[in-house]
C-alpha cells in the first residue's frame, strides 16, 4: 500500500513497482471515480470533504487483493477503518517527499481532487498530514529528488530489509 501526499508519485511509482514485482496494480482514487461516475474534484464539489471521506473510507475498506501494489489517495489517512483494513492485507509504505518538491509538481489543487479545506495552504496540509502518514507507515521511503526508477529501487530495498 502506497500512502503519501498528492503528487508524491504513488500512482506512477506504484505502476512501475507492480511491474517489477510481477504484481497487479490498483489505484484507489480510480476505484472511487469509477464507483461514483465522476472525477475526484467533482465528487468533492458534490459531497463536500466529509462526504468524500465517507466514500473514500468505504472504498478503501473494501479492497481485497493479493500480490497487488495499491496506490491510495493522499487523504486515506483520515480514514482509520480503511487504514486498519489496508494494514491487515499488506505492508504500508509512506512515500515521503519534501513540501518544496510537491509545490513544484502540483498545479491547481482543486482540479487534482485534493481534499483541502477552504483557505488551507499546501504547507498547512503537509504539516497536518505528515504525522498521519508516519503513524500508519510500516516503511518510510524518502523519494525527494529521485527518479521513478530510483524510487522503485529504494522501495524494493526497504521492503526486502523488513
C-alpha positions as CSV (number, residue, x, y, z in Angstrom):
1,X,0.0,0.0,0.0
2,X,1.5,3.3,-1.0
3,X,0.5,6.4,1.0
4,X,1.7,9.9,0.8
5,X,0.9,13.4,-0.3
6,X,-0.9,14.1,-3.5
7,X,1.8,14.5,-6.2
8,X,4.3,12.3,-4.3
9,X,4.1,9.8,-7.2
10,X,2.1,7.0,-5.6
11,X,0.4,6.0,-8.9
12,X,3.4,6.5,-11.1
13,X,5.8,4.7,-8.8
14,X,3.1,2.1,-8.0
15,X,2.6,1.0,-11.6
16,X,6.4,0.6,-12.1
17,X,6.8,-1.2,-8.8
18,X,4.0,-3.6,-9.6
19,X,5.6,-4.4,-13.0
20,X,9.0,-5.0,-11.3
21,X,7.5,-7.3,-8.6
22,X,5.1,-9.0,-11.1
23,X,2.1,-7.8,-9.1
24,X,-1.2,-6.3,-10.1
25,X,-1.9,-2.6,-9.6
26,X,-4.9,-0.8,-8.1
27,X,-5.3,3.0,-7.8
28,X,-8.0,3.5,-5.1
29,X,-8.7,7.0,-6.5
30,X,-9.7,5.4,-9.8
31,X,-11.9,2.9,-7.9
32,X,-13.7,5.9,-6.3
33,X,-14.1,7.7,-9.6
34,X,-15.5,4.6,-11.3
35,X,-17.9,3.9,-8.5
36,X,-19.2,7.4,-8.3
37,X,-19.1,8.1,-12.1
38,X,-17.3,11.4,-11.5
39,X,-13.8,12.8,-11.2
40,X,-12.4,13.3,-7.7
41,X,-12.8,17.1,-7.7
42,X,-16.4,16.7,-8.9
43,X,-17.1,14.3,-6.1
44,X,-15.6,16.7,-3.5
45,X,-17.6,19.5,-5.0
46,X,-20.8,17.5,-4.9
47,X,-20.4,15.8,-1.5
48,X,-18.0,18.1,0.4
49,X,-14.9,16.9,2.2
50,X,-16.8,14.8,4.8
51,X,-18.9,13.2,2.2
52,X,-15.9,12.4,0.1
53,X,-14.0,10.9,3.0
54,X,-17.0,8.7,3.7
55,X,-16.8,7.4,0.2
56,X,-13.0,7.0,0.4
57,X,-13.3,5.1,3.7
58,X,-15.9,2.7,2.3
59,X,-14.0,2.0,-1.0
60,X,-10.6,1.5,0.7
61,X,-12.0,-0.6,3.4
62,X,-13.5,-3.0,0.8
63,X,-10.4,-3.6,-1.3
64,X,-9.4,-7.2,-1.4
65,X,-6.2,-8.0,-3.2
66,X,-3.2,-10.4,-3.1
67,X,0.2,-9.7,-4.7
68,X,-1.0,-6.2,-5.6
69,X,0.5,-2.7,-5.3
70,X,-2.2,-0.3,-4.2
71,X,-1.8,3.4,-4.6
72,X,-4.1,5.2,-2.2
73,X,-5.5,8.7,-2.3
74,X,-3.5,11.2,-0.2
75,X,-6.3,11.7,2.2
76,X,-6.9,8.0,3.1
77,X,-5.0,8.6,6.3
78,X,-8.1,10.4,7.6
79,X,-10.0,7.1,7.3
80,X,-8.9,4.9,10.3
81,X,-11.1,2.0,9.4
82,X,-9.7,1.9,5.9
83,X,-6.1,2.2,7.1
84,X,-6.6,-0.7,9.6
85,X,-8.0,-2.8,6.7
86,X,-5.2,-1.9,4.4
87,X,-2.6,-2.7,7.1
88,X,-4.3,-6.1,7.6
89,X,-3.9,-7.0,3.9
90,X,-0.3,-5.7,3.3
91,X,2.6,-3.5,4.1
92,X,2.1,0.3,4.2
93,X,4.8,2.3,2.5
94,X,4.9,6.0,3.0
95,X,6.4,7.9,0.1
96,X,7.9,10.8,1.8
97,X,8.7,13.9,-0.3
98,X,9.6,17.5,0.6
99,X,6.9,20.1,0.6
100,X,9.1,22.2,-1.7
101,X,9.2,19.4,-4.3
102,X,5.5,18.9,-4.0
103,X,4.8,22.6,-4.7
104,X,6.9,22.3,-7.9
105,X,5.0,19.2,-9.0
106,X,1.4,20.2,-8.2
107,X,-0.7,22.6,-10.2
108,X,-4.2,23.6,-9.3
109,X,-5.1,21.5,-6.2
110,X,-8.8,21.8,-6.8
111,X,-8.5,20.2,-10.2
112,X,-6.5,17.3,-8.8
113,X,-9.2,16.2,-6.3
114,X,-7.1,17.1,-3.3
115,X,-9.2,17.3,-0.1
116,X,-8.1,20.7,1.2
117,X,-10.1,22.9,3.4
118,X,-11.0,26.4,2.2
119,X,-8.1,28.8,3.0
120,X,-5.7,25.9,3.7
121,X,-2.3,26.1,2.0
122,X,-0.2,23.2,0.8
123,X,2.2,23.9,3.6
124,X,-0.6,23.6,6.2
125,X,-1.9,20.4,4.6
126,X,1.6,18.9,4.5
127,X,2.1,19.8,8.2
128,X,-1.3,18.2,9.1
129,X,-0.8,15.0,7.1
130,X,2.8,14.0,7.7
131,X,2.2,12.8,11.3
132,X,-0.7,10.7,10.0
133,X,1.5,9.1,7.2
134,X,4.2,8.4,9.8
135,X,1.6,6.9,12.2
136,X,0.4,4.4,9.7
137,X,3.6,3.6,7.8
138,X,5.3,0.2,8.2
139,X,8.1,1.6,6.0
140,X,9.0,5.2,5.1
141,X,10.9,5.9,1.9
142,X,12.1,9.4,1.2
143,X,11.9,9.8,-2.5
144,X,12.7,13.6,-2.6
145,X,14.7,14.2,-5.8
146,X,14.6,10.6,-7.0
147,X,13.6,9.4,-10.4
148,X,10.8,6.8,-10.7
149,X,13.4,4.1,-11.2
150,X,15.4,5.2,-8.2
151,X,12.3,5.4,-6.1
152,X,11.2,1.9,-7.1
153,X,14.7,0.6,-6.3
154,X,14.7,2.3,-2.9
155,X,11.3,0.9,-2.0
156,X,12.3,-2.6,-3.0
157,X,15.4,-2.4,-0.9
158,X,13.4,-1.2,2.1
159,X,10.8,-3.9,1.7
160,X,13.3,-6.7,1.5
161,X,15.1,-5.4,4.6
162,X,11.8,-5.6,6.6
